[in-house]
């Protein structure tokens, strides 16, 4: 039986973070090709080690800072050059937020986190 996401292309912004690593691993286990923007070689290498048994040749980490517009434009240019489409996009970012619990977060804070 083929994997659930066989042949799908996934981009995971924040894929080198704690939650993001788990998502990347799960997508790879289900057969997807996964692209992760990475700001540092250290985080890229840690992710590669974490998912080494699942990745095959389906993990691609590209240098990019999602907080920088020019860097993001270059990242997307590289993604478009390599893949005909992106089927799933995940923004697993915002680990810096240590305010209210999610269920008590003021709507203005929630909107800022989503917009950022």
C-alpha positions in Angstrom: 0.0 0.0 0.0 1.5 3.4 -1.0 2.2 6.0 1.7 -0.5 8.6 2.2 1.5 11.5 0.8 3.5 9.7 -1.8 4.4 12.2 -4.6 3.3 15.3 -2.6 5.5 18.3 -2.1 5.5 20.0 1.3 7.1 23.2 2.5 7.6 23.5 6.3 8.7 26.9 7.5 10.0 26.4 11.0 10.9 22.8 10.2 14.1 22.9 12.3 12.3 23.8 15.5 11.0 21.4 18.1 7.5 21.0 16.7 8.6 21.5 13.1 11.0 18.6 13.3 8.2 16.3 14.3 6.1 17.5 11.4 8.9 17.1 8.9 9.5 13.5 10.2 5.8 12.6 9.9 5.5 14.0 6.3 8.6 12.0 5.3 7.2 8.9 6.9 4.1 9.3 4.8 6.1 9.6 1.5 6.2 13.3 0.9 9.1 15.4 -0.4 9.8 18.0 2.2 11.5 21.4 1.7 12.6 23.3 4.8 14.0 26.9 4.9 17.1 26.9 7.2 18.9 29.8 8.7 21.8 27.8 10.1 23.9 24.7 9.1 23.7 23.5 12.7 19.9 23.3 12.7 19.9 21.8 9.2 22.3 19.1 10.3 20.3 18.4 13.5 17.1 18.0 11.4 18.9 15.7 8.9 20.1 13.5 11.8 16.7 13.4 13.4 14.9 12.2 10.3 17.7 10.2 8.7 15.8 6.9 8.7 12.8 8.4 7.0 14.1 10.9 4.6 15.7 8.9 1.7 16.3 11.6 -0.9 13.1 13.5 -0.1 14.4 16.1 2.4 15.7 19.4 1.0 16.9 22.1 3.2 17.5 25.5 1.5 19.2 28.4 3.1 16.6 31.1 3.9 15.4 33.4 6.6 11.6 33.6 6.6 11.8 36.9 8.4 13.6 38.5 5.4 11.6 39.3 2.3 14.6 39.1 -0.1 15.6 35.7 1.4 12.0 34.4 1.1 11.8 35.4 -2.6 15.1 33.6 -3.3 13.8 30.5 -1.4 10.6 30.4 -3.4 12.5 30.8 -6.6 14.6 27.8 -5.7 11.5 25.8 -4.7 9.8 26.6 -8.0 12.9 25.6 -10.0 12.8 22.1 -8.3 9.1 21.3 -7.9 6.2 21.7 -10.3 3.9 22.5 -7.4 3.6 22.7 -3.6 0.8 20.6 -2.3 1.0 21.5 1.4 2.5 24.5 3.2 3.0 24.6 7.0 4.1 27.6 9.0 5.4 26.1 12.2 6.8 29.4 13.5 6.4 31.7 16.5 8.1 29.6 19.1 9.2 32.9 20.6 5.6 33.6 21.9 5.4 33.0 25.7 2.4 35.1 26.5 -1.1 33.8 27.3 -2.0 30.1 26.9 -3.5 29.5 23.4 -7.1 29.2 24.8 -6.7 32.6 26.6 -4.7 34.5 24.0 -6.3 37.9 23.2 -7.5 38.0 19.6 -5.1 40.9 18.8 -2.1 38.7 19.9 -3.5 35.8 17.8 -3.8 38.0 14.7 -0.3 39.4 15.2 1.1 35.9 15.5 -0.7 34.7 12.3 0.3 37.9 10.4 3.9 37.7 11.5 
